[in-house]
Structure formats: structure tokens, C-alpha cells
């Protein structure tokens, strides 16, 4: 009978002797600030307080660590505007809340500015295309949530049946991405709120 390997299932590297959740949170901050390709293994291990073998043993690869960091971001910082699309009784109110919460979150001095997903991995080396496709899928999911909210507004009579749902979703998606870029470049919350006000003036129908 084959003898059981006591290290089976641990993966490469030494047994984990660190707080995985805390290490993942620190990795998220590095990826958020520097992007996928800009964050080196040295940057990550330095921030996480672990060795490279421990990183690979716990997360298997840089790409998998990035995926987990993105998931953490979406559960925490990136989830701020999502409830609004369900909770607000009108699509206008939902978009207002989404944009206002984005302006506040994107310029929050307690963490890197902008959205970790909106402008992540737009251009990358060929070997990183799977990561780029994964992030593009997250952005597409955000657009789908906007489409669904506008479709609901049509069904409830808030928006006319002739509303260009695709165009409207992409317009507000582009506004959010643009706000993220400007926040990364140093735009303040007040400056982002000015963009929000102008974007809301384009919403179909009469104001509230």
C-alpha cells in the first residue's frame, strides 16, 4: 500500500504560518495601486509579509492571487453601488446613488484611488490574456446589471419602451470608468461629483 504523503494538498512551499485573509487584503491593495503586471512578486510578498514559496503554496500562482484579490475587492470596496440597483425604487434614483457612491469611494484617501476593476488589465502581454479576459468579464457583468435595471424601468413604466437600454448602460458604464481614471489622476470627490451631476442631466425623462 502506498504510504500517505504528509505534505499532500499543501502545494508548493512551506506550510502556511500566516493570516491568509490579512495577506490577501494586502495583496489587493498592491494590485489596486499597481495593476496586475505592475505588481511584481517581490512587491506582493513584501506587502504580504511572506516568502515567494509561501505565496505559491497558498495561492498557487500570481494569476490566482489576483483573481482572489478581485473577488475580495468586489465583496468589499467594489460592492458599494450594487445594492442601489435593487433597492432604489426608480432607475434614476439608482443611477444617482451609484454615481454618488462611486465619487466618494473613488476619491477615498484611505485606499488607492479609482476602481480596481474598471480600468484593470486593459493592455497586457500575451501570456496574461487569460487574466485580461477574466477582468473584462467582470466589467461585462457590471454592464449587465445596468442593462437589467433599465429593462426593469421600462417594464415599470419609468422609461419608454423605445429606450436604448444597451446605449444607456454603456453610457453610464463609461462615466464610471472615466471617473475611476480621473480619480487615479488626482480628481477630488467634489470634482467627481460635478461629473455625476452632468451625467444625471442626460438621464432620459424628467428629473425627480
TIKOL-185108 format. One record per residue (C-alpha): residue in three letters; x, y, z. Coordinates in steps of 0.25 Angstrom, whole numbers, padded with zeros to 4 digits, always signed. Layout:
! TIKOL-185108
alaXYZ
...
***
This chain:
! TIKOL-185108
unk+0000+0000+0000
unk+0005+0014-0004
unk+0009+0022+0008
unk+0002+0035+0010
unk+0010+0047+0008
unk+0008+0056+0020
unk+0010+0069+0011
unk+0000+0065+0001
unk-0010+0076-0002
unk-0001+0087+0003
unk+0004+0091-0010
unk+0018+0096-0012
unk+0026+0104-0002
unk+0025+0103+0013
unk+0013+0101+0022
unk+0005+0113+0023
unk+0008+0120+0036
unk+0002+0134+0033
unk-0012+0140+0033
unk-0017+0137+0019
unk-0028+0147+0019
unk-0019+0158+0024
unk-0009+0155+0014
unk-0019+0155+0003
unk-0024+0168+0007
unk-0010+0174+0006
unk-0009+0168-0008
unk-0022+0174-0012
unk-0016+0188-0008
unk-0003+0185-0017
unk-0011+0180-0029
unk-0021+0192-0027
unk-0009+0202-0027
unk+0000+0196-0037
unk-0009+0187-0046
unk-0006+0173-0050
unk+0006+0174-0058
unk+0012+0185-0050
unk+0011+0177-0037
unk+0024+0168-0036
unk+0025+0156-0027
unk+0035+0164-0019
unk+0025+0175-0017
unk+0014+0165-0013
unk+0022+0157-0004
unk+0028+0169+0003
unk+0014+0175+0005
unk+0008+0161+0010
unk+0020+0159+0019
unk+0022+0145+0013
unk+0032+0138+0004
unk+0030+0134-0010
unk+0029+0119-0007
unk+0018+0123+0003
unk+0011+0131-0007
unk+0011+0120-0017
unk+0007+0110-0007
unk-0005+0118-0002
unk-0010+0123-0015
unk-0003+0114-0026
unk+0000+0126-0035
unk+0001+0141-0037
unk-0012+0140-0046
unk-0020+0132-0036
unk-0015+0142-0025
unk-0020+0153-0034
unk-0034+0146-0036
unk-0036+0145-0021
unk-0032+0159-0019
unk-0042+0164-0029
unk-0053+0155-0022
unk-0049+0162-0009
unk-0050+0175-0015
unk-0064+0173-0021
unk-0069+0167-0007
unk-0063+0180+0000
unk-0060+0193-0007
unk-0066+0189-0020
unk-0079+0186-0015
unk-0083+0200-0011
unk-0093+0203-0022
unk-0098+0189-0025
unk-0110+0189-0015
unk-0115+0203-0021
unk-0119+0196-0034
unk-0128+0187-0026
unk-0132+0195-0014
unk-0135+0209-0021
unk-0150+0209-0026
unk-0146+0217-0039
unk-0135+0215-0049
unk-0132+0230-0048
unk-0130+0229-0033
unk-0122+0216-0034
unk-0112+0223-0044
unk-0111+0235-0035
unk-0107+0227-0023
unk-0098+0218-0031
unk-0090+0231-0037
unk-0090+0238-0024
unk-0085+0226-0016
unk-0074+0224-0027
unk-0070+0238-0026
unk-0068+0236-0011
unk-0061+0223-0012
unk-0052+0226-0023
unk-0046+0238-0016
unk-0046+0232-0002
unk-0032+0235+0003
unk-0032+0222+0012
unk-0028+0213+0000
unk-0023+0214-0015
unk-0032+0223-0023
unk-0041+0219-0034
unk-0048+0205-0037
unk-0039+0193-0037
unk-0048+0186-0048
unk-0052+0198-0057
unk-0038+0200-0063
unk-0031+0188-0059
unk-0023+0180-0070
unk-0027+0188-0082
unk-0014+0185-0089
unk-0005+0173-0085
unk+0006+0163-0090
unk+0001+0151-0098
unk+0003+0142-0087
unk-0006+0150-0078
unk-0018+0150-0087
unk-0026+0140-0078
unk-0025+0150-0067
unk-0030+0161-0076
unk-0042+0153-0081
unk-0045+0150-0067
unk-0046+0165-0063
unk-0053+0168-0076
unk-0064+0158-0071
unk-0065+0165-0058
unk-0067+0178-0066
unk-0077+0172-0075
unk-0085+0167-0062
unk-0086+0181-0057
unk-0091+0186-0070
unk-0102+0174-0070
unk-0106+0179-0056
unk-0109+0193-0062
unk-0116+0187-0074
unk-0125+0179-0065
unk-0128+0191-0057
unk-0132+0199-0069
unk-0140+0188-0074
unk-0148+0188-0061
unk-0150+0203-0062
unk-0157+0200-0076
unk-0165+0189-0070
unk-0170+0198-0059
unk-0173+0210-0068
unk-0162+0219-0063
unk-0155+0219-0077
unk-0161+0218-0090
unk-0161+0204-0098
unk-0152+0211-0108
unk-0141+0214-0099
unk-0127+0209-0104
unk-0124+0200-0092
unk-0111+0196-0098
unk-0106+0210-0101
unk-0111+0215-0087
unk-0104+0204-0080
unk-0091+0207-0087
unk-0092+0222-0085
unk-0093+0221-0070
unk-0082+0210-0070
unk-0073+0219-0078
unk-0076+0230-0068
unk-0072+0221-0056
unk-0059+0217-0064
unk-0056+0231-0067
unk-0058+0235-0052
unk-0049+0224-0048
unk-0038+0229-0057
unk-0039+0243-0053
unk-0039+0239-0038
unk-0026+0231-0041
unk-0020+0244-0047
unk-0024+0252-0034
unk-0038+0257-0036
unk-0045+0260-0023
unk-0059+0255-0019
unk-0064+0269-0021
unk-0059+0269-0036
unk-0064+0255-0038
unk-0078+0260-0033
unk-0078+0270-0044
unk-0077+0259-0054
unk-0088+0252-0047
unk-0097+0264-0048
unk-0095+0265-0063
unk-0097+0251-0065
unk-0110+0251-0058
unk-0115+0262-0066
unk-0114+0252-0078
unk-0123+0242-0072
unk-0136+0240-0080
unk-0149+0247-0076
unk-0151+0258-0066
unk-0143+0259-0053
unk-0149+0256-0039
***
